[in-house]
Amino acid sequence: AQSVTQLDSHVSVSEGTPVLLRCNYSSSYSPSLFWYVQHPNKGLQLLLKYTSAATLVKGINGFEAEFKKSETSFHLTKPSAHMSDAAEYFCVVTNTGTASKLTFGTGTRLQVTL
Amino acid sequence: DGGITQSPKYLFRKEGQNVTLSCEQNLNHDAMYWYRQDPGQGLRLIYYSQIVNDFQKGDIAEGYSVSREKKESFPLTVTSAQKNPTAFYLCASRGTGENSPLHFGNGTRLTVT
């Protein structure tokens, strides 16, 4: 079985300050983990993915995430928020061997203020 | 450019009518998926297909039907049996390999009145 929990439904930051979006997962096997971003009325775009090669994963637009097995976490961070980062972010988990089964978190809406 | 095309972007229908949402991909992916998105609920899997002429029910398949006659196409029909069809529908595809990510279309917003 697998599940993913996004700990905050809404996060608000000021432009230029750090961003932290939290994600915890549970998985019976070695997981693959993804972060996606969704702008209003658009599809989801892949930000980054963890596939056991390196625990610190760098993605697009300056985002990165660190896989911490001991904490079962995969938090998304960015050193300095930009207005264009305002969107919904989804954490996704899949187990190796279950290629068709991906589990989505309920999303975190990021607001960026001036 | 390779990608997934969903059409139309907005769709309006009267209650009791069936409606079909189009999804086409040119990524040469075997697996395709349909998700429904409602505010505050994330994405829920409706149907998926891992190969042509084969598909499986997801978590919320009731009131929906699909076909997969061609690798490139995976249309979704929202039938009159779907009790609450108004939603944002997202189509996705995925390449082979356990670590392959999903690639999404830009969605169709269906409103049924």
HADDOCK unambig.tbl for C-alpha pairs under 7 A between the chains (distance, minus, plus):
assign (segid A and resid 32 and name CA) (segid B and resid 99 and name CA) 6.20 0.50 0.50
assign (segid A and resid 42 and name CA) (segid B and resid 106 and name CA) 4.70 0.50 0.50
assign (segid A and resid 42 and name CA) (segid B and resid 107 and name CA) 6.29 0.50 0.50
assign (segid A and resid 43 and name CA) (segid B and resid 90 and name CA) 6.77 0.50 0.50
assign (segid A and resid 43 and name CA) (segid B and resid 104 and name CA) 5.56 0.50 0.50
assign (segid A and resid 43 and name CA) (segid B and resid 105 and name CA) 5.39 0.50 0.50
assign (segid A and resid 43 and name CA) (segid B and resid 106 and name CA) 4.03 0.50 0.50
assign (segid A and resid 43 and name CA) (segid B and resid 107 and name CA) 5.70 0.50 0.50
assign (segid A and resid 44 and name CA) (segid B and resid 104 and name CA) 5.75 0.50 0.50
assign (segid A and resid 51 and name CA) (segid B and resid 99 and name CA) 6.25 0.50 0.50
assign (segid A and resid 96 and name CA) (segid B and resid 98 and name CA) 5.68 0.50 0.50
assign (segid A and resid 97 and name CA) (segid B and resid 98 and name CA) 6.60 0.50 0.50
assign (segid A and resid 99 and name CA) (segid B and resid 98 and name CA) 5.13 0.50 0.50
assign (segid A and resid 104 and name CA) (segid B and resid 42 and name CA) 6.80 0.50 0.50
assign (segid A and resid 104 and name CA) (segid B and resid 43 and name CA) 6.41 0.50 0.50
assign (segid A and resid 105 and name CA) (segid B and resid 42 and name CA) 6.39 0.50 0.50
assign (segid A and resid 106 and name CA) (segid B and resid 40 and name CA) 6.61 0.50 0.50
assign (segid A and resid 106 and name CA) (segid B and resid 41 and name CA) 5.46 0.50 0.50
assign (segid A and resid 106 and name CA) (segid B and resid 42 and name CA) 4.16 0.50 0.50
assign (segid A and resid 107 and name CA) (segid B and resid 42 and name CA) 5.88 0.50 0.50
